[in-house]
Amino acid sequence: MSKLRSFRACLMAHSFGRQSGIWPNNLFLRALKHSCVSATCFEGVDRYKCKHFESGVLKPRGYSNLIKVRLKSSGGKDDSYLSSFVQPIPIKACRDPDGINVGEELTRTLKKDDLLRLLNAFCRRPEAKKLAAENGLDSCLFHKACIDFRRYCIETNNLPVDLHIIFSDILQEACHIDDLFPYFIQHARTIFPHLDCIEDLKKISDLRRPANWYPEARALERKIIFHAGPTNSGKTYHALERFYGAKSGVYCGPLRLLANEVYSKSKKMGVKCDLVTGEEQHFSNSDGEVSAHLSCTVEMTSVSVPYEVAVIDEIQMIRDVQRGWAWTRAFLGVCAQEVHVCGEASAVSIIKELAMSTGDQVEVRTYKRLTTLSVLNHAVENFDRVKPGDCVVCFSKNDIYTVSRQLEKRCVEVAVIYGTLPPGCIVVT
């Protein structure tokens, strides 16, 4: 029973499909392990504490932006795995201190052997099992309810008058044995109180619509503006201009370096902005008071703090196998009146599809590259020809370290960024 309660409690604590992987805490995961639901894509809990973000997040692995939750099957048999943990609430047998049995005075004395034979026959009836299933009792709960109902009727000295009369009429063949069912189901609802709210439990345990996991965001009429374009097209610049001019805003970047860049630029423009990443926190106010603007890595995005403008950079990373969960969570859950997403045009379709589940309007603004790309007619050949501002792209960590060491030997300062290629990239050899 305690396992069921923990499962129900963690479901009701988070009002919750396709594109998300965020869970409120590891209590839900533990409850899933002990219930009929098996979560197959969870990696572990990373809990971050800061003034902007007070909840833990659970990062899924594999196809992280696709929740994989399945019901455990019992090989074609009745699926009563969860019900096996449910134990009936004990009900003490009624004992009248005055010793007056009204039912016996109105009808006759009921023998325990007759009651036991009658109750056994009732519990074996297929009609009773079918009616019980229609009222939320699977085979496991039906068996437990029969045992408890039989114990209650046998051990009670003074049965309720109406139940006593029904037993007497059935023994005298004045009514059918199925007439016991209303009293049986009433007893079952008493020992299994969750049956009265089974429909509500089904609704709040429906994990297929992750957009509903963020009621604060769904309560807003959000405007989604997609800035689509290639590198160096000004898409992020235009989104950040709206960020700097808003009364409050949050920038969600893919890298700590980019979050730090927006934080520094905000300070230069006189906009008080805080910085929150997985490794550091900086507050503009000396007293540690939270500012209206926040620059953070996308994993640290708050889904409870309201903002006027939110900027989610590199939105095409929503398809990434390892980190896609963070962009999905930020897009579905950020509480902002305007949500500016920046990225490649290839992500427009998935954002529009997600926006259909949230009910948000999507406006697409396209940009073209501001500078032309030209190919040199000769190779760089050696590191002495590398100029300030050049970018050297490598395809392995060893190559990155080798190139950076060679440049540092030539007194060239190098910033190193490494990670996987963006989703959908194909390396042509």
Beta strands, then each sheet from edge to edge (+ up, - down):
strand 1: 37-39
strand 2: 42-47
strand 3: 56-60
strand 4: 69-71
strand 5: 223-228
strand 6: 249-253
strand 7: 273-276
strand 8: 281-282
strand 9: 293-297
strand 10: 306-312
strand 11: 335-343
strand 12: 361-366
sheet 1: 1+ 4-
sheet 2: 2+ 3-
sheet 3: 8+ 7- 9- 6- 10- 11- 5- 12-
end
